[in-house]
Each structure stands twice: as structure tokens, then as C-alpha cells.
């Protein structure tokens, strides 16, 4: 590629080759850039150039979605509130701002919401097709928002955990 003067779209050093788009070195035109521009502009209006204020809404999303997920699992507001506070105030989560891993938090904020929608889909009785389609559409939007921040490491671990969770659910259903 270098000999021909072409920028390589694959970097062969990690996971057998990773798209260089994840490193934000290149930009290919696509329709999602319109949505990205709207989302980024609205957050930039709130935060200005301060990355701390740019990341704060994602801590709120993380806390609220963790509360909703734990409430769905345990049906108890006190347990859900405690878990959400512990999750948001956990040292590794707070440390993400300090060390500058803003996109890691932006990607990680949607994980409880993804698992909440997956659990709702698993627990559904498949009688209300509209509700299932609505939940699948919501899951698609949430996964798009998570993919929007291009943090390959957090995306990899999120989808690895989703795969492990599906294996667990299948084994659990087979045993019981």
C-alpha cells in the first residue's frame, strides 16, 4: 500500500487486522455522519471544549440504565439505587475521566441498557409481536450509539460478554 501511495484500511497488528477507521485516521462518507454530527453538536453545546462535561451525560446514562437493569432483575428500588450508585462511583469508572478514557466511558455507558433490552426480549412471551419489534429496534439504536464512539476494546468485551450471556441462558434453559 505504501509503495502504491494508498492508505491501508487494515492494520495487521491486532486481532488479525483491524480497520483503521476505528483509529479515526480516515473518514469514509456515510449517512450516519449526519446523526453523529447532530449528537456531537448537541453535546458540544452543553460541554464546550471541556471533556469532563462532555462525558458527564454518559455517567448519567450509565447510572440510570444500571438502575433500570437492576430494578428489572431484582424488582427492588433500594437494591437498584444502591447498585447504580456503587456502579457510578466505582473507582475504575471515575478513573476513566482522570486518565482521559472518555470514549471508553461513552461506549461502556450503554452496556446495562443493552443487557436490559436483551433480558426483556428473552423474558417476552412472543405473543405481542409489535413489542418485540419495538424492543429489537430500540436494541439496534442503542448498539448503534455504542458503536458510534469507536472504542474497539470496549466493543469487543461487550459483545464477548453478550455471547457468554447467551451461552449461559441456553445452558440454563436446557438444564431447567
VMD Tcl script that builds the backbone (N, CA, C; Angstrom):
set m [mol new atoms 528]
animate dup $m
set s [atomselect $m all]
$s set {name element resname resid chain x y z} {
  {N N UNK 1 A 0.825 -1.187 0.000}
  {CA C UNK 1 A 0.000 0.000 0.000}
  {C C UNK 1 A 0.871 1.252 0.000}
  {N N UNK 2 A 1.952 1.231 0.791}
  {CA C UNK 2 A 2.820 2.406 0.855}
  {C C UNK 2 A 3.509 2.640 -0.485}
  {N N UNK 3 A 3.910 1.570 -1.144}
  {CA C UNK 3 A 4.572 1.687 -2.436}
  {C C UNK 3 A 3.649 2.313 -3.472}
  {N N UNK 4 A 2.337 1.972 -3.403}
  {CA C UNK 4 A 1.365 2.496 -4.353}
  {C C UNK 4 A 0.769 3.827 -3.913}
  {N N UNK 5 A 1.142 4.301 -2.717}
  {CA C UNK 5 A 0.612 5.566 -2.220}
  {C C UNK 5 A -0.826 5.478 -1.738}
  {N N UNK 6 A -1.236 4.289 -1.316}
  {CA C UNK 6 A -2.605 4.075 -0.845}
  {C C UNK 6 A -2.584 3.907 0.670}
  {N N UNK 7 A -3.518 4.561 1.345}
  {CA C UNK 7 A -3.620 4.392 2.790}
  {C C UNK 7 A -4.267 3.043 3.087}
  {N N UNK 8 A -3.619 2.183 3.880}
  {CA C UNK 8 A -4.198 0.859 4.148}
  {C C UNK 8 A -5.419 0.957 5.056}
  {N N UNK 9 A -6.481 0.239 4.699}
  {CA C UNK 9 A -7.664 0.211 5.542}
  {C C UNK 9 A -7.591 -0.893 6.584}
  {N N UNK 10 A -6.536 -1.703 6.552}
  {CA C UNK 10 A -6.368 -2.750 7.557}
  {C C UNK 10 A -4.977 -2.639 8.142}
  {N N UNK 11 A -4.906 -2.644 9.451}
  {CA C UNK 11 A -3.625 -2.615 10.146}
  {C C UNK 11 A -3.405 -4.021 10.706}
  {N N UNK 12 A -2.403 -4.734 10.248}
  {CA C UNK 12 A -2.289 -6.160 10.555}
  {C C UNK 12 A -1.618 -6.477 11.893}
  {N N UNK 13 A -1.793 -5.667 12.903}
  {CA C UNK 13 A -1.080 -5.897 14.154}
  {C C UNK 13 A -1.961 -6.404 15.284}
  {N N UNK 14 A -3.275 -6.318 15.173}
  {CA C UNK 14 A -4.133 -6.660 16.298}
  {C C UNK 14 A -5.342 -7.448 15.808}
  {N N UNK 15 A -5.712 -8.489 16.502}
  {CA C UNK 15 A -6.850 -9.350 16.176}
  {C C UNK 15 A -6.805 -9.830 14.726}
  {N N UNK 16 A -5.620 -10.031 14.173}
  {CA C UNK 16 A -5.535 -10.472 12.788}
  {C C UNK 16 A -5.855 -9.371 11.795}
  {N N UNK 17 A -5.811 -8.117 12.217}
  {CA C UNK 17 A -6.088 -6.987 11.342}
  {C C UNK 17 A -7.301 -6.219 11.807}
  {N N UNK 18 A -7.140 -4.946 12.000}
  {CA C UNK 18 A -8.252 -4.105 12.449}
  {C C UNK 18 A -8.454 -2.976 11.448}
  {N N UNK 19 A -9.696 -2.597 11.227}
  {CA C UNK 19 A -9.929 -1.456 10.338}
  {C C UNK 19 A -9.311 -0.191 10.922}
  {N N UNK 20 A -8.638 0.555 10.092}
  {CA C UNK 20 A -8.035 1.788 10.595}
  {C C UNK 20 A -9.095 2.839 10.882}
  {N N UNK 21 A -10.334 2.583 10.465}
  {CA C UNK 21 A -11.405 3.527 10.776}
  {C C UNK 21 A -11.612 3.643 12.277}
  {N N UNK 22 A -11.326 2.578 13.013}
  {CA C UNK 22 A -11.508 2.634 14.461}
  {C C UNK 22 A -10.530 3.600 15.102}
  {N N UNK 23 A -9.396 3.832 14.460}
  {CA C UNK 23 A -8.413 4.758 14.992}
  {C C UNK 23 A -8.710 6.191 14.575}
  {N N UNK 24 A -9.801 6.386 13.835}
  {CA C UNK 24 A -10.210 7.716 13.383}
  {C C UNK 24 A -9.157 8.364 12.487}
  {N N UNK 25 A -8.346 7.553 11.823}
  {CA C UNK 25 A -7.331 8.090 10.927}
  {C C UNK 25 A -7.906 8.428 9.564}
  {N N UNK 26 A -8.983 7.773 9.209}
  {CA C UNK 26 A -9.606 8.026 7.917}
  {C C UNK 26 A -11.075 8.308 8.136}
  {N N UNK 27 A -11.692 8.836 7.163}
  {CA C UNK 27 A -13.124 9.063 7.256}
  {C C UNK 27 A -13.787 8.750 5.931}
  {N N UNK 28 A -14.664 7.783 5.938}
  {CA C UNK 28 A -15.408 7.455 4.736}
  {C C UNK 28 A -16.790 8.082 4.842}
  {N N UNK 29 A -17.309 8.617 3.755}
  {CA C UNK 29 A -18.632 9.236 3.830}
  {C C UNK 29 A -19.718 8.190 4.082}
  {N N UNK 30 A -20.635 8.511 4.971}
  {CA C UNK 30 A -21.769 7.621 5.227}
  {C C UNK 30 A -22.908 8.426 5.829}
  {N N UNK 31 A -24.098 7.858 5.777}
  {CA C UNK 31 A -25.284 8.561 6.254}
  {C C UNK 31 A -25.243 8.767 7.761}
  {N N UNK 32 A -24.565 7.867 8.490}
  {CA C UNK 32 A -24.565 8.017 9.944}
  {C C UNK 32 A -23.792 9.252 10.403}
  {N N UNK 33 A -22.979 9.830 9.520}
  {CA C UNK 33 A -22.261 11.043 9.901}
  {C C UNK 33 A -23.216 12.196 10.197}
  {N N UNK 34 A -24.390 12.202 9.579}
  {CA C UNK 34 A -25.391 13.238 9.859}
  {C C UNK 34 A -25.862 13.113 11.298}
  {N N UNK 35 A -26.180 11.874 11.711}
  {CA C UNK 35 A -26.630 11.658 13.087}
  {C C UNK 35 A -25.503 11.925 14.078}
  {N N UNK 36 A -24.291 11.534 13.709}
  {CA C UNK 36 A -23.140 11.787 14.571}
  {C C UNK 36 A -22.932 13.282 14.754}
  {N N UNK 37 A -23.090 14.040 13.673}
  {CA C UNK 37 A -22.919 15.485 13.752}
  {C C UNK 37 A -23.956 16.101 14.688}
  {N N UNK 38 A -25.203 15.666 14.577}
  {CA C UNK 38 A -26.267 16.208 15.437}
  {C C UNK 38 A -25.999 15.867 16.897}
  {N N UNK 39 A -25.661 14.603 17.175}
  {CA C UNK 39 A -25.393 14.177 18.547}
  {C C UNK 39 A -24.185 14.899 19.126}
  {N N UNK 40 A -23.095 14.938 18.368}
  {CA C UNK 40 A -21.886 15.597 18.857}
  {C C UNK 40 A -22.084 17.097 19.030}
  {N N UNK 41 A -22.831 17.728 18.138}
  {CA C UNK 41 A -23.070 19.171 18.251}
  {C C UNK 41 A -23.906 19.503 19.479}
  {N N UNK 42 A -24.919 18.689 19.756}
  {CA C UNK 42 A -25.743 18.970 20.931}
  {C C UNK 42 A -24.950 18.761 22.215}
  {N N UNK 43 A -24.091 17.746 22.259}
  {CA C UNK 43 A -23.267 17.546 23.452}
  {C C UNK 43 A -22.197 18.622 23.572}
  {N N UNK 44 A -21.654 19.071 22.441}
  {CA C UNK 44 A -20.640 20.124 22.482}
  {C C UNK 44 A -21.252 21.447 22.938}
  {N N UNK 45 A -22.517 21.684 22.603}
  {CA C UNK 45 A -23.198 22.892 23.083}
  {C C UNK 45 A -23.318 22.860 24.598}
  {N N UNK 46 A -23.511 21.672 25.158}
  {CA C UNK 46 A -23.601 21.519 26.612}
  {C C UNK 46 A -22.229 21.629 27.259}
  {N N UNK 47 A -21.200 21.027 26.638}
  {CA C UNK 47 A -19.906 20.881 27.288}
  {C C UNK 47 A -18.859 21.890 26.846}
  {N N UNK 48 A -19.017 22.479 25.680}
  {CA C UNK 48 A -17.958 23.337 25.166}
  {C C UNK 48 A -16.740 22.490 24.824}
  {N N UNK 49 A -15.561 22.959 25.209}
  {CA C UNK 49 A -14.333 22.203 24.957}
  {C C UNK 49 A -13.893 21.392 26.168}
  {N N UNK 50 A -14.689 21.380 27.226}
  {CA C UNK 50 A -14.346 20.664 28.445}
  {C C UNK 50 A -14.770 19.200 28.315}
  {N N UNK 51 A -13.794 18.298 28.235}
  {CA C UNK 51 A -14.109 16.879 28.066}
  {C C UNK 51 A -14.805 16.288 29.284}
  {N N UNK 52 A -14.572 16.863 30.466}
  {CA C UNK 52 A -15.259 16.377 31.665}
  {C C UNK 52 A -16.767 16.549 31.510}
  {N N UNK 53 A -17.193 17.743 31.115}
  {CA C UNK 53 A -18.627 17.988 30.942}
  {C C UNK 53 A -19.191 17.237 29.735}
  {N N UNK 54 A -18.333 16.935 28.765}
  {CA C UNK 54 A -18.758 16.147 27.611}
  {C C UNK 54 A -19.057 14.705 28.020}
  {N N UNK 55 A -18.352 14.210 29.048}
  {CA C UNK 55 A -18.501 12.824 29.488}
  {C C UNK 55 A -19.583 12.656 30.543}
  {N N UNK 56 A -19.911 13.701 31.285}
  {CA C UNK 56 A -20.887 13.606 32.384}
  {C C UNK 56 A -22.231 13.017 31.947}
  {N N UNK 57 A -22.802 13.396 30.804}
  {CA C UNK 57 A -24.081 12.772 30.425}
  {C C UNK 57 A -24.001 11.249 30.304}
  {N N UNK 58 A -22.840 10.736 29.956}
  {CA C UNK 58 A -22.700 9.289 29.827}
  {C C UNK 58 A -22.638 8.603 31.185}
  {N N UNK 59 A -22.126 9.298 32.200}
  {CA C UNK 59 A -22.206 8.762 33.560}
  {C C UNK 59 A -23.663 8.719 34.013}
  {N N UNK 60 A -24.424 9.724 33.627}
  {CA C UNK 60 A -25.857 9.724 33.957}
  {C C UNK 60 A -26.576 8.586 33.228}
  {N N UNK 61 A -26.271 8.404 31.945}
  {CA C UNK 61 A -26.865 7.302 31.184}
  {C C UNK 61 A -26.494 5.972 31.833}
  {N N UNK 62 A -25.236 5.829 32.223}
  {CA C UNK 62 A -24.779 4.597 32.863}
  {C C UNK 62 A -25.525 4.354 34.174}
  {N N UNK 63 A -25.633 5.385 35.011}
  {CA C UNK 63 A -26.317 5.234 36.294}
  {C C UNK 63 A -27.791 4.913 36.139}
  {N N UNK 64 A -28.466 5.634 35.261}
  {CA C UNK 64 A -29.907 5.415 35.057}
  {C C UNK 64 A -30.160 4.041 34.436}
  {N N UNK 65 A -29.349 3.667 33.450}
  {CA C UNK 65 A -29.566 2.360 32.818}
  {C C UNK 65 A -29.189 1.216 33.753}
  {N N UNK 66 A -28.181 1.413 34.600}
  {CA C UNK 66 A -27.842 0.388 35.587}
  {C C UNK 66 A -28.962 0.249 36.612}
  {N N UNK 67 A -29.538 1.381 37.033}
  {CA C UNK 67 A -30.687 1.346 37.941}
  {C C UNK 67 A -31.845 0.573 37.306}
  {N N UNK 68 A -32.147 0.877 36.048}
  {CA C UNK 68 A -33.265 0.212 35.361}
  {C C UNK 68 A -33.009 -1.285 35.210}
  {N N UNK 69 A -31.777 -1.652 34.885}
  {CA C UNK 69 A -31.460 -3.070 34.699}
  {C C UNK 69 A -31.554 -3.841 36.012}
  {N N UNK 70 A -30.974 -3.298 37.079}
  {CA C UNK 70 A -31.014 -3.984 38.378}
  {C C UNK 70 A -32.447 -4.022 38.904}
  {N N UNK 71 A -33.199 -2.966 38.680}
  {CA C UNK 71 A -34.607 -2.958 39.105}
  {C C UNK 71 A -35.397 -4.031 38.355}
  {N N UNK 72 A -35.108 -4.190 37.082}
  {CA C UNK 72 A -35.782 -5.224 36.296}
  {C C UNK 72 A -35.422 -6.622 36.811}
  {N N UNK 73 A -34.156 -6.822 37.162}
  {CA C UNK 73 A -33.710 -8.144 37.604}
  {C C UNK 73 A -34.201 -8.490 39.008}
  {N N UNK 74 A -34.154 -7.521 39.948}
  {CA C UNK 74 A -34.439 -7.819 41.354}
  {C C UNK 74 A -35.774 -7.279 41.850}
  {N N UNK 75 A -36.433 -6.427 41.058}
  {CA C UNK 75 A -37.745 -5.859 41.431}
  {C C UNK 75 A -37.704 -5.129 42.775}
  {N N UNK 76 A -36.594 -4.438 43.048}
  {CA C UNK 76 A -36.433 -3.730 44.312}
  {C C UNK 76 A -35.716 -2.407 44.048}
  {N N UNK 77 A -36.367 -1.292 44.381}
  {CA C UNK 77 A -35.785 0.032 44.124}
  {C C UNK 77 A -34.556 0.303 44.976}
  {N N UNK 78 A -34.555 -0.159 46.225}
  {CA C UNK 78 A -33.409 0.100 47.105}
  {C C UNK 78 A -32.153 -0.606 46.603}
  {N N UNK 79 A -32.301 -1.852 46.219}
  {CA C UNK 79 A -31.153 -2.586 45.672}
  {C C UNK 79 A -30.687 -1.932 44.374}
  {N N UNK 80 A -31.622 -1.534 43.535}
  {CA C UNK 80 A -31.271 -0.902 42.259}
  {C C UNK 80 A -30.544 0.420 42.477}
  {N N UNK 81 A -31.029 1.231 43.420}
  {CA C UNK 81 A -30.372 2.510 43.707}
  {C C UNK 81 A -28.968 2.288 44.251}
  {N N UNK 82 A -28.830 1.348 45.175}
  {CA C UNK 82 A -27.514 1.048 45.740}
  {C C UNK 82 A -26.545 0.593 44.649}
  {N N UNK 83 A -26.981 -0.330 43.801}
  {CA C UNK 83 A -26.114 -0.838 42.731}
  {C C UNK 83 A -25.751 0.251 41.724}
  {N N UNK 84 A -26.711 1.119 41.405}
  {CA C UNK 84 A -26.429 2.207 40.461}
  {C C UNK 84 A -25.408 3.180 41.047}
  {N N UNK 85 A -25.572 3.529 42.323}
  {CA C UNK 85 A -24.608 4.433 42.963}
  {C C UNK 85 A -23.229 3.791 43.060}
  {N N UNK 86 A -23.188 2.527 43.457}
  {CA C UNK 86 A -21.903 1.832 43.539}
  {C C UNK 86 A -21.268 1.726 42.155}
  {N N UNK 87 A -22.074 1.467 41.136}
  {CA C UNK 87 A -21.541 1.366 39.782}
  {C C UNK 87 A -20.955 2.677 39.284}
  {N N UNK 88 A -21.676 3.773 39.490}
  {CA C UNK 88 A -21.207 5.078 39.007}
  {C C UNK 88 A -20.018 5.576 39.821}
  {N N UNK 89 A -20.009 5.292 41.114}
  {CA C UNK 89 A -18.943 5.796 41.979}
  {C C UNK 89 A -17.787 4.813 42.143}
  {N N UNK 90 A -17.787 3.727 41.403}
  {CA C UNK 90 A -16.680 2.770 41.468}
  {C C UNK 90 A -15.400 3.445 40.978}
  {N N UNK 91 A -14.315 3.159 41.651}
  {CA C UNK 91 A -13.041 3.810 41.334}
  {C C UNK 91 A -12.630 3.652 39.871}
  {N N UNK 92 A -12.710 2.456 39.281}
  {CA C UNK 92 A -12.307 2.358 37.862}
  {C C UNK 92 A -13.176 3.201 36.929}
  {N N UNK 93 A -14.442 3.389 37.274}
  {CA C UNK 93 A -15.329 4.195 36.434}
  {C C UNK 93 A -14.970 5.677 36.562}
  {N N UNK 94 A -14.745 6.147 37.772}
  {CA C UNK 94 A -14.357 7.551 37.977}
  {C C UNK 94 A -12.994 7.816 37.354}
  {N N UNK 95 A -12.115 6.849 37.445}
  {CA C UNK 95 A -10.758 6.996 36.923}
  {C C UNK 95 A -10.752 7.238 35.417}
  {N N UNK 96 A -11.786 6.807 34.716}
  {CA C UNK 96 A -11.824 6.981 33.266}
  {C C UNK 96 A -11.749 8.450 32.872}
  {N N UNK 97 A -12.356 9.339 33.662}
  {CA C UNK 97 A -12.255 10.773 33.370}
  {C C UNK 97 A -10.836 11.260 33.625}
  {N N UNK 98 A -10.259 10.832 34.742}
  {CA C UNK 98 A -8.953 11.339 35.162}
  {C C UNK 98 A -7.866 11.000 34.148}
  {N N UNK 99 A -7.896 9.769 33.631}
  {CA C UNK 99 A -6.836 9.346 32.715}
  {C C UNK 99 A -7.160 9.633 31.254}
  {N N UNK 100 A -8.329 10.209 30.992}
  {CA C UNK 100 A -8.659 10.626 29.633}
  {C C UNK 100 A -9.284 9.560 28.759}
  {N N UNK 101 A -9.865 8.533 29.355}
  {CA C UNK 101 A -10.526 7.481 28.580}
  {C C UNK 101 A -12.005 7.816 28.397}
  {N N UNK 102 A -12.276 8.946 27.791}
  {CA C UNK 102 A -13.651 9.412 27.649}
  {C C UNK 102 A -14.466 8.505 26.729}
  {N N UNK 103 A -13.884 8.085 25.614}
  {CA C UNK 103 A -14.646 7.233 24.702}
  {C C UNK 103 A -14.910 5.860 25.300}
  {N N UNK 104 A -14.053 5.422 26.221}
  {CA C UNK 104 A -14.302 4.146 26.896}
  {C C UNK 104 A -15.577 4.244 27.724}
  {N N UNK 105 A -15.745 5.356 28.446}
  {CA C UNK 105 A -16.960 5.526 29.250}
  {C C UNK 105 A -18.174 5.729 28.354}
  {N N UNK 106 A -17.988 6.459 27.267}
  {CA C UNK 106 A -19.102 6.685 26.346}
  {C C UNK 106 A -19.595 5.367 25.759}
  {N N UNK 107 A -18.682 4.445 25.502}
  {CA C UNK 107 A -19.058 3.133 24.985}
  {C C UNK 107 A -19.650 2.261 26.087}
  {N N UNK 108 A -19.047 2.303 27.269}
  {CA C UNK 108 A -19.464 1.441 28.380}
  {C C UNK 108 A -20.811 1.851 28.967}
  {N N UNK 109 A -21.205 3.102 28.793}
  {CA C UNK 109 A -22.449 3.604 29.393}
  {C C UNK 109 A -23.674 2.849 28.908}
  {N N UNK 110 A -23.608 2.288 27.720}
  {CA C UNK 110 A -24.773 1.630 27.136}
  {C C UNK 110 A -24.868 0.140 27.464}
  {N N UNK 111 A -23.869 -0.424 28.130}
  {CA C UNK 111 A -23.858 -1.866 28.411}
  {C C UNK 111 A -25.052 -2.308 29.256}
  {N N UNK 112 A -25.378 -1.638 30.381}
  {CA C UNK 112 A -26.550 -2.101 31.142}
  {C C UNK 112 A -27.849 -2.007 30.346}
  {N N UNK 113 A -27.950 -0.990 29.507}
  {CA C UNK 113 A -29.149 -0.827 28.689}
  {C C UNK 113 A -29.266 -1.949 27.655}
  {N N UNK 114 A -28.146 -2.345 27.083}
  {CA C UNK 114 A -28.145 -3.456 26.126}
  {C C UNK 114 A -28.604 -4.739 26.812}
  {N N UNK 115 A -28.057 -5.008 27.998}
  {CA C UNK 115 A -28.456 -6.221 28.716}
  {C C UNK 115 A -29.906 -6.144 29.185}
  {N N UNK 116 A -30.384 -4.958 29.516}
  {CA C UNK 116 A -31.789 -4.807 29.903}
  {C C UNK 116 A -32.708 -5.189 28.744}
  {N N UNK 117 A -32.434 -4.660 27.565}
  {CA C UNK 117 A -33.277 -4.965 26.404}
  {C C UNK 117 A -33.166 -6.447 26.032}
  {N N UNK 118 A -31.967 -7.008 26.125}
  {CA C UNK 118 A -31.806 -8.440 25.841}
  {C C UNK 118 A -32.632 -9.267 26.820}
  {N N UNK 119 A -32.592 -8.922 28.111}
  {CA C UNK 119 A -33.385 -9.662 29.101}
  {C C UNK 119 A -34.883 -9.498 28.862}
  {N N UNK 120 A -35.300 -8.305 28.480}
  {CA C UNK 120 A -36.719 -8.096 28.168}
  {C C UNK 120 A -37.129 -8.972 26.986}
  {N N UNK 121 A -36.261 -9.054 25.972}
  {CA C UNK 121 A -36.562 -9.904 24.815}
  {C C UNK 121 A -36.580 -11.387 25.194}
  {N N UNK 122 A -35.650 -11.809 26.042}
  {CA C UNK 122 A -35.608 -13.212 26.465}
  {C C UNK 122 A -36.841 -13.562 27.286}
  {N N UNK 123 A -37.274 -12.642 28.156}
  {CA C UNK 123 A -38.414 -12.904 29.038}
  {C C UNK 123 A -39.768 -12.702 28.363}
  {N N UNK 124 A -39.776 -12.167 27.149}
  {CA C UNK 124 A -41.058 -11.908 26.490}
  {C C UNK 124 A -41.730 -13.225 26.110}
  {N N UNK 125 A -43.052 -13.181 26.037}
  {CA C UNK 125 A -43.815 -14.395 25.734}
  {C C UNK 125 A -44.067 -14.577 24.233}
  {N N UNK 126 A -43.544 -13.701 23.428}
  {CA C UNK 126 A -43.644 -13.761 21.967}
  {C C UNK 126 A -45.085 -13.697 21.461}
  {N N UNK 127 A -45.996 -13.196 22.283}
  {CA C UNK 127 A -47.378 -13.019 21.836}
  {C C UNK 127 A -47.591 -11.632 21.244}
  {N N UNK 128 A -46.881 -10.654 21.779}
  {CA C UNK 128 A -47.013 -9.283 21.306}
  {C C UNK 128 A -45.861 -8.990 20.339}
  {N N UNK 129 A -46.087 -9.209 19.073}
  {CA C UNK 129 A -45.043 -9.052 18.063}
  {C C UNK 129 A -44.597 -7.599 17.954}
  {N N UNK 130 A -45.532 -6.662 18.081}
  {CA C UNK 130 A -45.176 -5.246 17.991}
  {C C UNK 130 A -44.183 -4.866 19.085}
  {N N UNK 131 A -44.395 -5.355 20.293}
  {CA C UNK 131 A -43.496 -5.049 21.410}
  {C C UNK 131 A -42.105 -5.641 21.165}
  {N N UNK 132 A -42.058 -6.823 20.596}
  {CA C UNK 132 A -40.766 -7.447 20.290}
  {C C UNK 132 A -40.033 -6.654 19.213}
  {N N UNK 133 A -40.746 -6.251 18.176}
  {CA C UNK 133 A -40.128 -5.448 17.111}
  {C C UNK 133 A -39.654 -4.109 17.659}
  {N N UNK 134 A -40.451 -3.499 18.527}
  {CA C UNK 134 A -40.059 -2.232 19.150}
  {C C UNK 134 A -38.798 -2.404 19.995}
  {N N UNK 135 A -38.725 -3.481 20.776}
  {CA C UNK 135 A -37.534 -3.738 21.589}
  {C C UNK 135 A -36.316 -4.039 20.731}
  {N N UNK 136 A -36.496 -4.765 19.634}
  {CA C UNK 136 A -35.381 -5.019 18.719}
  {C C UNK 136 A -34.892 -3.723 18.069}
  {N N UNK 137 A -35.827 -2.852 17.707}
  {CA C UNK 137 A -35.442 -1.554 17.134}
  {C C UNK 137 A -34.690 -0.717 18.163}
  {N N UNK 138 A -35.181 -0.715 19.396}
  {CA C UNK 138 A -34.502 0.020 20.468}
  {C C UNK 138 A -33.110 -0.547 20.716}
  {N N UNK 139 A -32.986 -1.867 20.716}
  {CA C UNK 139 A -31.677 -2.501 20.882}
  {C C UNK 139 A -30.736 -2.112 19.742}
  {N N UNK 140 A -31.256 -2.037 18.526}
  {CA C UNK 140 A -30.439 -1.630 17.376}
  {C C UNK 140 A -29.936 -0.203 17.526}
  {N N UNK 141 A -30.804 0.688 17.983}
  {CA C UNK 141 A -30.401 2.090 18.179}
  {C C UNK 141 A -29.346 2.189 19.270}
  {N N UNK 142 A -29.530 1.459 20.356}
  {CA C UNK 142 A -28.568 1.505 21.461}
  {C C UNK 142 A -27.218 0.945 21.021}
  {N N UNK 143 A -27.233 -0.147 20.275}
  {CA C UNK 143 A -25.972 -0.711 19.780}
  {C C UNK 143 A -25.315 0.249 18.794}
  {N N UNK 144 A -26.114 0.935 17.973}
  {CA C UNK 144 A -25.539 1.949 17.075}
  {C C UNK 144 A -24.862 3.054 17.883}
  {N N UNK 145 A -25.545 3.535 18.926}
  {CA C UNK 145 A -24.954 4.593 19.744}
  {C C UNK 145 A -23.658 4.121 20.390}
  {N N UNK 146 A -23.619 2.869 20.798}
  {CA C UNK 146 A -22.391 2.341 21.382}
  {C C UNK 146 A -21.291 2.246 20.325}
  {N N UNK 147 A -21.625 1.789 19.144}
  {CA C UNK 147 A -20.636 1.687 18.063}
  {C C UNK 147 A -20.131 3.056 17.612}
  {N N UNK 148 A -20.941 4.073 17.819}
  {CA C UNK 148 A -20.618 5.430 17.380}
  {C C UNK 148 A -19.297 5.935 17.956}
  {N N UNK 149 A -18.913 5.471 19.134}
  {CA C UNK 149 A -17.721 6.009 19.794}
  {C C UNK 149 A -16.448 5.243 19.482}
  {N N UNK 150 A -16.520 4.194 18.688}
  {CA C UNK 150 A -15.356 3.521 18.108}
  {C C UNK 150 A -14.328 3.046 19.130}
  {N N UNK 151 A -14.720 2.706 20.347}
  {CA C UNK 151 A -13.733 2.173 21.283}
  {C C UNK 151 A -13.729 0.656 21.124}
  {N N UNK 152 A -12.825 0.178 20.270}
  {CA C UNK 152 A -12.809 -1.217 19.853}
  {C C UNK 152 A -12.665 -2.157 21.043}
  {N N UNK 153 A -11.837 -1.815 22.013}
  {CA C UNK 153 A -11.630 -2.693 23.163}
  {C C UNK 153 A -12.933 -2.903 23.928}
  {N N UNK 154 A -13.638 -1.835 24.237}
  {CA C UNK 154 A -14.881 -1.956 24.997}
  {C C UNK 154 A -15.969 -2.629 24.164}
  {N N UNK 155 A -15.987 -2.365 22.868}
  {CA C UNK 155 A -16.951 -3.041 21.998}
  {C C UNK 155 A -16.682 -4.538 21.959}
  {N N UNK 156 A -15.416 -4.910 21.840}
  {CA C UNK 156 A -15.042 -6.323 21.810}
  {C C UNK 156 A -15.480 -7.021 23.090}
  {N N UNK 157 A -15.182 -6.418 24.241}
  {CA C UNK 157 A -15.543 -7.051 25.512}
  {C C UNK 157 A -17.055 -7.062 25.732}
  {N N UNK 158 A -17.746 -6.036 25.272}
  {CA C UNK 158 A -19.206 -6.022 25.399}
  {C C UNK 158 A -19.823 -7.171 24.615}
  {N N UNK 159 A -19.414 -7.333 23.370}
  {CA C UNK 159 A -20.010 -8.376 22.544}
  {C C UNK 159 A -19.546 -9.765 22.960}
  {N N UNK 160 A -18.334 -9.867 23.499}
  {CA C UNK 160 A -17.887 -11.135 24.069}
  {C C UNK 160 A -18.762 -11.510 25.266}
  {N N UNK 161 A -19.070 -10.528 26.115}
  {CA C UNK 161 A -19.929 -10.779 27.275}
  {C C UNK 161 A -21.354 -11.124 26.845}
  {N N UNK 162 A -21.858 -10.470 25.815}
  {CA C UNK 162 A -23.194 -10.803 25.307}
  {C C UNK 162 A -23.213 -12.248 24.808}
  {N N UNK 163 A -22.167 -12.657 24.105}
  {CA C UNK 163 A -22.074 -14.038 23.646}
  {C C UNK 163 A -22.033 -15.021 24.808}
  {N N UNK 164 A -21.235 -14.719 25.832}
  {CA C UNK 164 A -21.181 -15.580 27.025}
  {C C UNK 164 A -22.534 -15.620 27.720}
  {N N UNK 165 A -23.228 -14.501 27.749}
  {CA C UNK 165 A -24.542 -14.442 28.388}
  {C C UNK 165 A -25.551 -15.318 27.638}
  {N N UNK 166 A -25.506 -15.277 26.310}
  {CA C UNK 166 A -26.400 -16.135 25.524}
  {C C UNK 166 A -26.088 -17.616 25.749}
  {N N UNK 167 A -24.804 -17.973 25.830}
  {CA C UNK 167 A -24.434 -19.360 26.123}
  {C C UNK 167 A -24.966 -19.757 27.493}
  {N N UNK 168 A -24.821 -18.872 28.481}
  {CA C UNK 168 A -25.341 -19.141 29.829}
  {C C UNK 168 A -26.855 -19.353 29.796}
  {N N UNK 169 A -27.575 -18.486 29.098}
  {CA C UNK 169 A -29.039 -18.593 29.026}
  {C C UNK 169 A -29.445 -19.910 28.362}
  {N N UNK 170 A -28.764 -20.278 27.286}
  {CA C UNK 170 A -29.094 -21.524 26.584}
  {C C UNK 170 A -28.843 -22.726 27.488}
  {N N UNK 171 A -27.687 -22.759 28.161}
  {CA C UNK 171 A -27.380 -23.873 29.064}
  {C C UNK 171 A -28.376 -23.908 30.217}
  {N N UNK 172 A -28.713 -22.748 30.766}
  {CA C UNK 172 A -29.671 -22.681 31.876}
  {C C UNK 172 A -31.044 -23.206 31.453}
  {N N UNK 173 A -31.485 -22.821 30.259}
  {CA C UNK 173 A -32.793 -23.279 29.769}
  {C C UNK 173 A -32.778 -24.781 29.480}
  {N N UNK 174 A -31.646 -25.304 29.007}
  {CA C UNK 174 A -31.549 -26.740 28.745}
  {C C UNK 174 A -31.554 -27.552 30.040}
  {N N UNK 175 A -30.908 -27.027 31.077}
  {CA C UNK 175 A -30.843 -27.735 32.354}
  {C C UNK 175 A -32.186 -27.700 33.070}
  {N N UNK 176 A -32.870 -26.559 33.023}
  {CA C UNK 176 A -34.132 -26.440 33.777}
  {C C UNK 176 A -35.351 -26.727 32.963}
}
mol reanalyze $m
mol bondsrecalc $m
mol representation Tube
mol addrep $m
